[in-house]
Amino acid sequence: MKDIVYELLNFFADLGYLGVALGLMIEIIPSEIVLGYGGYLVDLGQMNFIGAVIAGVIGGTIAQLFLYWAGYYGGRPFLEKYGKYILINKHHIDVAEQWFEKYGGGVVFGARFIPVVRHAISIPAGIAKMPIMKFIGYTLAAIIPWTIGFIYLGTVLGKNWSHIKEAASPYVTPLLFIAAICIIIYILWKRRKTPPVRTVRKK
C-alpha cells in the first residue's frame, strides 16, 4: 500500500500544481499527506509556496463540492450505494447528518478539523440544499488555514515529510479546540437570533 501511495504522489508531482489539486480532488490519499508532499516539493524548489497553496485550496474545495452535489442531486441512497468508492461509508454519513441537524450550516466550517466528519459533512449540506455560496464560504474559511498549515509543515520537514501526521499532531489538537469553540459560538448566536416561540392561551 505504501508503494502505491508513493507511486501516486510521484505521478501527481510530475503534474506540478495541477497534481496537487488533482490529488486533493480525488481523495485517494489523505489531504494532509498530499499537502505535506506538496510542501516537500516547495522545499526542493520544484514549486512556489503560494502556487502550492492556491492549488491545494482549489483542489480541496472542488473535492467538497463533488460531495455537496452528490448529496444535493443524489441524496442519501446514492451515497450509501456509491460512497465506498470515495472512502465514505454509512457511519460517516450518519455522524455527519447528526452534526448538521444538531448544529446547522455553521458546522460545515468547524467539522473540517474533526476526523470522521471532516469530509462527510458536505453530504448533509447538499441533501439539505444549503445555499451554494454559503457552503463555499464556510468551506474556504476552513480549507485555507488547513492547506497553508500542512504545506508549511511539509517545507519544514523536508525529506522527512512522510512524518507529517506526527509533526502536525501538536497543532491539530488546538485546531480541534478552536473548531469546537467556533461551533459553540455559532450555536449560541443562532439561538439568540431565533425568536422564542410564544404559546397562545385559549380563553
N, C-alpha and C positions, 0 to 999 in steps of 0.2 A: 504493500500500500504506500509506503514511504517513497519507493522508487517512482510510482505513478504520479505522486504529488510533485516530486522534483521534475519529472518529465513535463508535466502540465505547466509548472512555473517557468521552466525554460522556454516552453512554447510561447507563453504569454510575454516573457521578457523579449523574445525576438520581435514581437509586435509593438514594443515600446509602450507609449501612453495608452494606445488602443488596447494593448494586452492587459494593463492594469484595470481599465474599465470593463473589459470583457470578463476578466477573472472574477470580478465582483458581481457582474450581471448574471452569470450562470450559476453562481453559488455552489460550485462543486467543492471548492476549498474554502474553509472559514475565512471571513473577511480580514481578520487580524493577521493571518498568515500571508495573504496576498499583499496586504498593505505593508507588512514587515519586510517582505521580499522587495517591494517597491522602494522602501527606504534604503535597503541594501544596494539597489541599483543606483539610487541617488548618491550614496556614499562612493560608489565606483565611478561616478561621473557620467553614467550612461543616461541619466535622467536629470531634469531640473526639479527641485523640490516643489515649487509652485505648480508646475505642469503635472507632477505626480498627484498632488492633492486635488487639482481640478479633475483629473481623470478618475480618481477614486471617488470623488463626490458624485460625478455624473454616473459612473457605473453603479454605485451603491443606491442612488436614488432610482435609477431605472429598474434595478432588481426589485425594489419595494413597489414600484408602480406595476410591475408584472403581477405581483401577488394581490395588489389592490384591485386590478382589473379582473383577475381570476375570481376574486370574491364578488366583485360588482356584477360581472356578467355570468359567471358560472355558479355562484353560490356555494354553500357548504357541501352539497352532494358531489359537485365537480372536484372540490379539493380533497374530499375523503377518498375519492376514487383515484385521482392522479397526483395527489400531494407527495406520495412516496418517491416520485421521480425527481422532486426538488427537495428531498430530505425533510419534509414536513408531514408528521403523522397526525392521527386523530387527537392524541393527547395535547399536542401543540395547539391545535385549533380550539380544543375545549378550554384550555387555560387562557388563551388569547381572547376568546369570546367572553369569558367570565370577567377578565380585566376590563375589557371595553365596555361591557354592560354596567359594571360597577363604577368605573371612573370616568367614562365618557371619552370624547375625542382627544382630550389633552394627554391621555395615556400613550398616544402614538409617539410622543416625544420621550417620556420617561422610560417606557418599556424598551427603547432602543439599547439601553445599557444593561438590561437584565436578561440572563440566559433563559432559554426555552421560549419566551415570548418575544424576544428581540426582533425576529423576522416575521413570526406568525401574526403579530399584531396588525399587520397590514391587511390581513384577510377579513377580520370582522369589520374593519374600517370600510372596506369595499362592499361587504354584504349590507352594512348599514347605510350605504350610499352617502358616506361622508363627503362634503364638498371637496373636489379635487385640489383646489388651490390651498385650502386649509390643511389637507393631508400633506401636500408637498412642503408647506411651510414648517409644520411640526417635524417632518422627516429631515429636512435640510438642517434644522436647528440642532438635531442630534448627530447627523452624519458628518457634518463639517468638523466639529471638535474630535470626533472619533477617528476620522481619516487623518487629520493633522497629527494627532497623538501617536497613532501606530506607525505612520510613515517616519515621524521624527525618531521614535524608538528604534526603528529599523536602521536609520542612519547612524545612531549612536552605537548600536550593537555591531554594525558592520558585518563581517563574515560569520558572526555568531547570531545572525538574525533569526535562525531556527528556534532560538530560545525566547522568542518574542512573548509567548504566553507567561512564562515565569517572570520575565522582566516587567511585564505590564501589570501583574497581579497587585503590586503595592499602589498602583494608580487606579485600577479598576474598582477597588473597594470604595475609595472616596467618591468615584463617579456614581456608584450604586446608591450611596448615601445622598448625594446631591439629587439624583433622579427621584429618590423616594420623597425628599423634601419638596421637589417641584410638583410631584403628584399630589401631595397633601395640600400644598398651597392652592393648586388648581381646584381640588375638591371643595376646599373652604370658600374660595372665590365663587365657584359655581353655585354652591348652596346659598351664599349671601345674595347672589344675583337673582336667584329664583324666588319669586314672591311666595309667602306661605299660603297654603290653601285654606280658605275660610269656609267654615261649615255654616249652613243656613238653618236656623232653628225653626221648626214647624210650630205655628201658632195653634 
